[in-house]
Amino acid sequence: MLTLDPSQLSRRIGQGRTAEIFRLQDGRIIKLLSSRVPVQRVKRELKLARQAAAAELPVWRMQELVRCGDHWGLLGEALPADTTSLARRLSRRPWEIHHWFQAFVALHRQINATPAESFPPIRKRLIRRIRSSQLPQQEIRATLRRLRQLPDGNSLCHGDLHPANLLVADGRLLAIDWASAGRGPAAFDVARSAFLLGFGTAPGLAGELLRPLGRHYARRYCEERVGEEGVTPGLLEAWRLPIVAARLVRRRDKERDFFTQLLRAELTPPDSGNREEQAPDRLDREAGTAGPAQSHKEASRP
């Protein structure tokens, strides 16, 4: 294992909730995880990222596990000097959003079309996270019942694909952060990305300002993907409940309160008189919905 001194970090090119991406002085790229992230999680990401690279997907190729100060990190190949995250690029060049949106859709299709026999099942990870969500047991059981009704699949699912987990290098997108990757239905991965596009920020001024744009592109994204094998409006709607429940793991902030309200709105029967009151925003609830909602029984059909 390589040890790096923090003084070797040159420029930050991306930032997420649990990691930062830096360029080293020699041009190589390093992803530094939060000091709270255990080494087992970092090793899992390295393993899955190597599997994605072996499948010849457009990824940032990671080379080895490193230690930098109090942080675990992943050292990878050198990239051009102007490399940055897609999220950061769009914040500086918003007029490019249509071009990169189409590139995002194409890359995600390519990922989902990749055979995933060697990847772990997404469903098992979701079950673990839902059981660890610290929701009341009644809500956990109800969510797991819904999850059992949903079909399995053999698509490669990134599990966390959104603009902060994409690098723009040499005019193309490279997928990073493969720690949540696994084998499952493409509809899950589409619904997960739509959820992240629509609800990627916690409540607050920035979230309120950006959420309408996120909702717009979440809807557009679903419209682009609906009609592909195994991707229907009903399945996208049905996958949202387990996705929201899994999001609550280790949350202790305003985001937890916000998404707990969303989850309880999802668990409330559609004909209940207080469903509207439980959702923080009716339009927010519909982010990622590509069409009229189907019943969960209909949604569970392949």
Secondary structure, DSSP 4 states (H G I P E B T S, - for coil): -EEE-GGGEEEEEEE-SSEEEEEETTSEEEEEEPTTS-HHHHHHHHHHHHHHHHTT-SBPPEEEEEEETTEEEEEEEE--TT-EEHHHHHHH-GGGHHHHHHHHHHHHHHHHTSB-TTSPBHHHHHHHHHHTS---HHHHHHHHHHHHTS----EEE-S--SGGGEEEETTEEEE---TT-EEE-HHHHHHHHHHHHHH-S-SSHHHHHHHHHHHHHHHHHHHHHTTSTT--HHHHHHHHHHHHHHHTTT--SHHHHHHHHHHHHHHS-TT-TTHHHHSS-HHHHTTT--SSPPPHHHHT--
